[in-house]
Amino acid sequence: MEARLLFLLCVLALGRAAVILNDCHIIQTLHGKLLYDNRVTYMREYFPIDYKLYVKYEEVLRCQNITTLINKGITVKELRYLWGIVNENILQTIQRALPLRHPTRPYIKELQIIFEALLRDTNEEQQVESNQIQEILDRLHQSTDEVKAVTPKALLDNCYKVLYALYEDECALCNPRSDVEDTLCPPETLPELSSHQRTPCKS
Ligand SMILES: *[C@@H]1O[C@H](CO)[C@@H](O)[C@H](O)[C@H]1NC(C)=O
């Protein structure tokens, strides 16, 4: 009896490990695509100075939001799902705003494909446990007149920073450049997840 239970637990644990490994593979690819130089080129240099996009308030998901939600007892699993859905939305918003021949389009398309792979096999019912997250997602899906003007780069900066905070340890993400460390969430964003020991990426 005990042996069978143990066996079952092992199978469950292995299944979970496989999911995480696969997710980490996707996350590491995304991390590479979102590195600083790409964000500067595709999200700033290819746009006119002072160019702003209009987005919903719920499309702005910063380090501070994560801290607030963690303090309310939201789990990392839910935060990762929220981050995925919010950014999937943001990418659509950006893509819609771009003219057909804009040089940033292929870049956004690539990111969209990666998010699609990450969110495949997930659904709201399975991932969302708390009312707070459900409410944010509901607002995200509603149309609204309340919009916020943000630079395109700021949107992907948020995407990158929160990705880093949510997956840094589990997916062993390297720290790209110490001189742009200010582009990462402060370590206290997710105290229990942050290793405080960031390994530099090999360039
Ligand atoms: C993040 O916080 C800002 C400011 O409080 C808020 O407007 C926004 O809706 C929050 N984003 C999410 C996804 O909850």
The ligand as an SDF file (V2000), in Angstrom:
LIG
                    3D

 14 14  0  0  0  0  0  0  0  0999 V2000
   -0.8830   47.6420  -11.0770 C   0  0  0  0  0  0  0  0  0  0  0  0
   -0.9860   48.7660  -10.2570 O   0  0  0  0  0  0  0  0  0  0  0  0
   -1.5180   49.9150  -10.9320 C   0  0  0  0  0  0  0  0  0  0  0  0
   -1.4120   51.0900   -9.9790 C   0  0  0  0  0  0  0  0  0  0  0  0
   -1.8970   50.7770   -8.7290 O   0  0  0  0  0  0  0  0  0  0  0  0
   -2.9390   49.6260  -11.3550 C   0  0  0  0  0  0  0  0  0  0  0  0
   -3.4920   50.7250  -12.0240 O   0  0  0  0  0  0  0  0  0  0  0  0
   -2.9400   48.4190  -12.2930 C   0  0  0  0  0  0  0  0  0  0  0  0
   -4.2440   48.0800  -12.6440 O   0  0  0  0  0  0  0  0  0  0  0  0
   -2.2370   47.2400  -11.6140 C   0  0  0  0  0  0  0  0  0  0  0  0
   -2.1040   46.1660  -12.5980 N   0  0  0  0  0  0  0  0  0  0  0  0
   -2.6570   44.9840  -12.4400 C   0  0  0  0  0  0  0  0  0  0  0  0
   -2.4610   44.0100  -13.5580 C   0  0  0  0  0  0  0  0  0  0  0  0
   -3.3060   44.6770  -11.4690 O   0  0  0  0  0  0  0  0  0  0  0  0
  1  2  1  0
  1 10  1  0
  2  3  1  0
  3  4  1  0
  3  6  1  0
  4  5  1  0
  6  7  1  0
  6  8  1  0
  8  9  1  0
  8 10  1  0
 10 11  1  0
 11 12  1  0
 12 13  1  0
 12 14  2  0
M  END
$$$$
